[in-house]
């Protein structure tokens, strides 16, 4: 994938097994689930990263059918 290509998609919260902050990067977190490779996502800053993790964890706890929409660049 070149730097000009973007990957867009969505992921139901029910499909997420785990979400964790990556220790080596203040703005990145990893999502694992029943897919071939984990998703590594990067927020614009540390606070946004924590907000995403908290929102995903809260959604998992509530067993909602929310969907994460993401764009990787």
C-alpha positions as CSV (number, residue, x, y, z in Angstrom):
1,X,0.0,0.0,0.0
2,X,1.5,3.3,-1.0
3,X,1.4,6.5,1.1
4,X,-1.4,7.8,-1.2
5,X,-3.7,4.9,-0.6
6,X,-6.3,4.9,2.1
7,X,-8.1,2.0,3.8
8,X,-11.6,2.7,5.0
9,X,-13.9,0.3,6.8
10,X,-16.1,-0.4,9.8
11,X,-16.0,-2.8,12.6
12,X,-18.9,-3.9,14.9
13,X,-17.9,-3.6,18.5
14,X,-19.2,-7.1,19.0
15,X,-16.3,-8.3,16.9
16,X,-13.6,-6.8,19.1
17,X,-11.9,-9.2,21.6
18,X,-9.5,-6.6,23.1
19,X,-8.3,-3.0,22.7
20,X,-5.0,-1.9,24.2
21,X,-2.8,1.1,24.1
22,X,0.6,0.5,22.5
23,X,3.4,1.3,24.9
24,X,5.9,2.4,22.3
25,X,3.7,5.1,20.8
26,X,1.6,7.6,22.8
27,X,-1.1,7.9,20.1
28,X,-1.6,4.4,18.9
29,X,-3.8,1.5,20.0
30,X,-4.4,-2.1,18.9
31,X,-7.7,-3.8,18.3
32,X,-7.8,-7.6,18.2
33,X,-10.7,-9.9,17.2
34,X,-11.6,-12.7,14.9
35,X,-9.7,-11.3,12.0
36,X,-6.5,-12.3,10.4
37,X,-4.3,-9.4,11.7
38,X,-4.8,-6.9,14.6
39,X,-5.7,-3.4,13.6
40,X,-3.2,-0.7,14.7
41,X,-4.9,2.7,14.8
42,X,-3.3,6.1,15.5
43,X,-5.2,9.0,17.0
44,X,-4.1,12.6,16.5
45,X,-2.9,13.0,20.1
46,X,-2.7,11.1,23.5
47,X,-6.0,12.4,24.8
48,X,-7.9,11.3,21.7
49,X,-6.2,7.9,21.9
50,X,-7.5,7.5,25.5
51,X,-11.0,8.7,24.4
52,X,-11.1,6.0,21.7
53,X,-10.0,3.3,24.0
54,X,-12.5,4.3,26.7
55,X,-15.4,4.5,24.2
56,X,-14.6,1.1,22.7
57,X,-14.3,-0.5,26.2
58,X,-17.6,1.1,27.3
59,X,-19.3,-0.1,24.2
60,X,-18.0,-3.6,24.7
61,X,-19.3,-3.6,28.3
62,X,-22.7,-2.4,27.2
63,X,-22.8,-5.0,24.5
64,X,-24.1,-2.4,22.0
65,X,-24.2,-2.8,18.3
66,X,-22.1,0.3,17.7
67,X,-19.7,0.3,14.8
68,X,-16.3,1.8,14.6
69,X,-15.7,3.6,11.3
70,X,-12.0,4.1,10.5
71,X,-9.8,5.4,7.8
72,X,-6.1,4.4,7.7
73,X,-3.8,6.6,5.8
